[in-house]
């Protein structure tokens, strides 16, 4: 028997005494050959076996027509590959929990009532329930398109009402308190100034670096939506960039000098906010909302805010402009009956994201 077998290859003799070679590598199809070891044909077989594409996760246990089978096919589809990596990570977590409970069931047996029951079980966390519904809609739509079933039961299911404003929006008092604890020149202050004065998501801010700066502007291709934003560098941000230590690849780095991971960056900002005495809900994304609020209170239109934040639709930013308008109207109304005079809002475009102040 040959001694120098390459990796993942073993051999045995079958019941007829014929020497067979077996290629077996985790995640890839197992294949055999009876060709002579070391021959041109044998090495061609080995090369093809080692280059074979990995089997989709769960394909070995997927019964035809099962939820397992739909998920395996979905992971191998263009629908899945077109999703952003961050979206894939979120979807995969939800899908795998769903598969653990229901993977062996036939996908054709799922009814709208079953999906409603799953959402009812998550009534205490409506955001999580609606995320599950969103993922199930993607799976059921895929199942219909690929003839796993005839109809989409998720279309008859409504999302749960979720009365929440989402992430906590930092107030001006929060921003001031953070600045007192973390003055200009600290990494923490630079991170918050980048979030506040670019109005970008934490996933985009943590990877910003010198490569994003040109002609006094920060230019970013957003990771989540692929929108391109081109924002002038605010004077307060410029001060932070000039005073704080900057990393080689990214502006913000860990104490070890490495770029932050997504989870690490969020935890670091939350910890810094807690040390500054801010509420428990003060997180990185709340600064993006604070930036939009500041712009709205300074009189920026919804389209102007969208140009900074990169939102694709008016729905989200209109909430900020509507709230700011209502606040101004309420102040004006009270002034008519002897209340305080309306605040003077900034009108100079050079004032950027500075908040409105009373005279």
C-alpha positions in Angstrom: 0.0 0.0 0.0 1.4 3.4 -0.9 2.8 5.4 2.1 2.8 9.0 1.0 -0.9 9.8 0.8 -1.9 13.5 0.4 -4.1 15.2 2.9 -7.7 14.0 3.3 -7.1 10.8 1.4 -7.4 7.3 2.8 -7.6 3.9 1.1 -9.2 0.4 1.7 -9.9 -2.8 -0.1 -13.5 -3.6 -0.9 -15.1 -7.0 -0.6 -13.6 -7.9 -4.0 -10.1 -7.1 -2.9 -10.0 -3.9 -5.1 -8.0 -1.0 -3.7 -10.2 2.1 -3.4 -9.1 5.6 -2.6 -11.4 7.9 -0.6 -11.2 11.7 -0.4 -13.0 13.0 2.6 -12.8 16.6 3.8 -15.3 18.2 6.2 -17.8 20.3 4.3 -17.0 18.8 0.9 -18.5 15.9 -1.0 -16.8 12.5 -0.4 -15.6 10.9 -3.6 -13.8 7.6 -4.5 -11.6 6.2 -7.2 -10.1 2.9 -8.2 -7.4 4.4 -10.4 -3.7 3.6 -9.7 -2.1 5.7 -7.0 0.3 8.3 -8.4 -0.9 8.0 -12.0 -2.0 11.0 -14.0 -5.6 9.9 -13.7 -5.2 9.6 -9.9 -3.8 13.1 -9.5 -6.5 14.5 -11.7 -9.1 12.8 -9.5 -7.5 14.2 -6.3 -7.2 17.7 -7.8 -10.9 17.7 -8.8 -11.9 16.4 -5.3 -9.8 19.0 -3.4 -11.2 21.9 -5.6 -14.9 20.9 -5.2 -17.1 23.5 -3.7 -18.1 23.1 -0.1 -21.5 21.7 0.5 -24.1 24.2 1.7 -24.6 24.1 5.5 -27.1 21.4 6.5 -27.3 19.8 3.0 -26.5 16.5 4.5 -29.6 16.4 6.7 -32.0 18.2 4.4 -35.1 16.1 3.4 -36.8 17.1 0.1 -39.5 19.7 0.8 -38.4 20.3 4.4 -37.6 23.7 5.9 -34.1 22.4 6.1 -34.0 22.0 2.3 -35.4 25.5 1.7 -32.8 27.0 4.0 -30.0 25.1 2.3 -31.2 26.3 -1.1 -31.6 29.9 0.2 -28.0 30.0 1.5 -26.8 28.9 -2.0 -29.0 31.4 -3.9 -28.4 34.7 -5.6 -31.0 36.2 -3.2 -28.7 35.4 -0.3 -25.5 36.4 -1.9 -27.0 39.8 -2.8 -27.4 40.7 0.9 -24.8 42.7 2.7 -22.5 40.7 5.1 -24.0 42.5 8.1 -27.5 41.6 6.9 -26.5 38.0 6.3 -25.2 37.7 9.8 -28.4 39.0 11.3 -30.6 36.8 9.1 -28.5 33.7 9.7 -28.9 34.0 13.5 -32.7 34.2 13.1 -32.8 31.5 10.4 -30.7 29.0 12.4 -32.9 29.4 15.6 -36.0 28.9 13.4 -34.4 25.8 11.8 -33.5 24.3 15.2 -37.2 24.3 16.1 -38.8 23.6 12.8 -36.2 22.3 10.3 -37.7 18.8 9.9 -41.2 20.1 9.1 -42.5 20.2 5.5 -42.4 23.8 4.4 -45.7 23.3 2.5 -47.5 22.8 5.9 -46.7 26.2 7.3 -49.8 28.3 7.6 -50.3 32.0 8.5 -51.7 30.9 11.9 -48.4 29.2 12.7 -46.5 32.4 11.9 -48.9 34.5 14.0 -48.3 32.1 16.9 -44.5 32.5 16.6 -45.0 36.3 16.7 -47.4 36.0 19.7 -44.7 34.1 21.6 -42.4 37.1 21.1 -45.1 39.7 22.0 -42.9 41.0 24.9 -40.2 41.9 22.3 -42.0 43.2 19.3 -38.9 44.3 17.5 -37.6 40.7 17.7 -41.0 39.4 16.5 -41.0 41.7 13.5 -37.5 40.8 12.6 -38.5 37.1 12.6 -41.5 38.0 10.4 -39.2 39.9 8.0 -36.9 36.9 7.6 -39.7 34.4 7.3 -41.2 36.5 4.5 -37.9 36.3 2.6 -37.8 32.5 3.1 -41.4 32.0 2.1 -41.1 34.2 -0.9 -38.0 32.2 -1.9 -39.9 28.9 -1.3 -42.7 30.0 -3.7 -40.3 31.2 -6.4 -38.4 27.8 -6.2 -41.6 25.7 -6.2 -41.2 24.4 -2.7 -44.8 25.5 -2.0 -47.6 27.3 -3.9 -48.4 30.3 -1.7 -46.8 32.7 0.8 -48.5 32.4 4.2 -46.4 35.3 5.6 -48.3 37.8 3.4 -51.4 37.5 5.6 -49.5 38.2 8.8 -49.2 41.8 10.0 -46.2 43.0 12.0 -46.7 43.7 15.7 -47.3 47.3 16.8 -44.1 48.6 18.3 -44.6 51.8 20.2 -41.0 52.9 20.5 -38.7 55.6 19.2 -35.9 53.1 18.8 -32.5 54.0 20.0 -32.2 56.7 22.7 -31.4 60.1 21.2 -28.6 61.9 23.0 -29.8 65.2 24.4 -27.7 68.4 24.5 -27.1 67.8 28.2 -25.8 64.3 27.4 -23.4 65.7 24.8 -22.2 68.4 27.1 -21.7 65.9 30.0 -19.7 63.5 27.7 -17.5 66.4 26.5 -16.7 67.3 30.2 -15.6 63.8 31.0 -13.9 63.2 27.6 -12.3 66.4 26.4 -10.9 67.2 23.0 -7.7 65.1 22.5 -9.1 61.8 23.8 -10.1 58.9 21.6 -13.5 58.8 23.2 -14.2 62.4 22.3 -13.0 61.9 18.7 -15.3 58.9 18.3 -18.3 60.8 19.5 -17.4 63.9 17.4 -17.1 61.7 14.3 -20.6 60.1 15.0 -22.2 63.5 15.8 -20.7 65.7 13.1 -20.9 63.2 10.2 -24.3 61.7 11.2 -23.1 58.3 10.0 -23.8 54.9 11.4 -21.2 53.4 13.9 -20.3 50.7 11.3 -19.2 53.4 8.9 -17.5 55.7 11.5 -15.4 52.9 13.0 -13.7 52.3 9.7 -13.2 56.0 8.7 -9.7 57.0 8.0 -7.5 59.4 6.1 -8.6 57.7 2.9 -12.1 59.2 3.5 -10.9 62.8 3.7 -10.4 65.0 0.7 -10.7 68.8 0.2 -12.0 69.4 3.7 -14.8 66.8 3.3 -15.5 63.3 4.5 -16.7 60.9 1.8 -18.2 57.6 2.7 -19.9 54.7 0.9 -22.3 53.5 3.5 -21.9 49.8 4.4 -25.6 49.2 5.0 -27.3 50.9 2.0 -24.3 51.6 -0.3 -25.4 55.2 -0.4 -22.5 57.7 -1.1 -22.4 60.7 1.3 -20.1 63.7 1.0 -20.1 65.8 4.2 -18.0 68.9 5.0 -15.8 68.5 8.0 -17.3 70.6 10.8 -15.0 72.9 12.7 -15.6 71.0 16.0 -14.7 67.7 14.3 -11.6 69.3 12.8 -10.4 70.2 16.3 -10.8 66.6 17.5 -9.0 65.3 14.4 -6.1 67.6 15.0 -5.8 66.9 18.8 -6.5 63.2 19.1 -4.1 60.3 18.3 -5.1 58.8 15.0 -4.6 55.2 13.8 -2.8 54.3 10.6 -5.8 52.5 8.9 -8.7 54.1 10.8 -9.1 57.2 12.9 -10.3 55.3 15.9 -8.3 52.4 17.2 -8.2 50.2 20.3 -5.5 50.6 23.0 -3.6 48.0 21.1 -3.6 50.2 18.0 -6.0 47.9 16.0 -9.3 48.9 14.3 -12.4 48.1 16.4 -14.8 45.3 15.7 -18.4 46.3 15.3 -19.4 44.9 18.7 -16.2 46.2 20.4 -16.8 49.8 19.1 -20.4 49.8 20.3 -19.5 48.5 23.7 -16.6 51.0 24.1 -18.9 54.0 23.3 -21.6 52.7 25.7 -19.0 52.2 28.5 -17.6 55.8 27.9 -21.1 57.2 28.0 -21.8 55.4 31.3 -18.6 56.7 32.8 -19.7 60.2 31.8 -22.9 59.7 33.8 -25.3 59.3 30.8 -28.4 57.2 30.8 -28.0 53.4 30.2 -29.5 53.7 26.8 -27.0 56.2 25.5 -25.3 54.2 22.6 -23.4 55.0 19.4 -26.5 55.1 17.1 -28.2 57.6 19.3 -25.6 60.2 18.2 -26.7 59.7 14.6 -30.2 60.5 15.7 -28.9 63.5 17.7 -27.2 64.8 14.6 -30.4 64.6 12.6 -32.3 66.3 15.5 -29.8 69.2 15.5 -30.1 69.7 11.8 -33.9 69.7 12.0 -33.9 72.2 14.9 -31.5 74.4 13.0 -34.1 74.6 10.2 -32.7 72.1 7.7 -35.2 70.6 5.4 -35.8 66.8 5.1 -33.9 66.6 1.9 -30.9 68.5 3.4 -30.8 66.1 6.3 -31.0 63.2 3.9 -27.9 64.5 2.1 -26.0 64.3 5.3 -27.3 61.1 6.8 -27.7 59.2 3.6 -31.3 58.0 4.3 -33.0 56.7 1.2 -36.5 57.8 2.1 -38.1 60.8 3.7 -40.0 58.8 6.2 -37.4 58.7 8.9 -36.0 62.2 8.5 -39.5 63.7 8.3 -40.0 62.7 11.9 -37.2 64.9 13.0 -38.3 67.9 11.0 -41.9 67.4 12.1 -40.9 67.3 15.8 -38.7 70.4 15.4 -41.5 72.3 13.7 -44.0 71.3 16.4 -41.6 72.5 19.1 -41.2 75.9 17.3 -44.9 76.3 16.7 -45.7 75.5 20.4 -43.1 78.1 21.5 -44.6 80.7 19.1 -48.1 79.9 20.3 -47.2 80.4 23.9 -45.4 83.7 23.1 -48.7 85.0 21.7 -50.3 84.8 25.2 -47.3 86.3 27.1 -45.1 83.2 27.3 -41.3 83.1 26.5 -40.1 84.5 23.3 -39.3 82.0 20.6 -35.7 80.7 20.5 -33.5 82.3 17.8 -32.4 79.5 15.4 -29.2 79.6 13.5 -29.4 80.6 9.9 -25.7 80.7 8.9 -25.0 77.5 6.9 -21.4 77.6 8.3 -22.8 76.9 11.7 -23.3 73.3 10.6 -24.7 71.1 13.4 -24.4 73.6 16.2 -27.5 73.6 18.3 -29.9 76.5 18.5 -29.4 78.9 21.4 -31.5 81.6 23.0 -30.2 85.2 22.9 
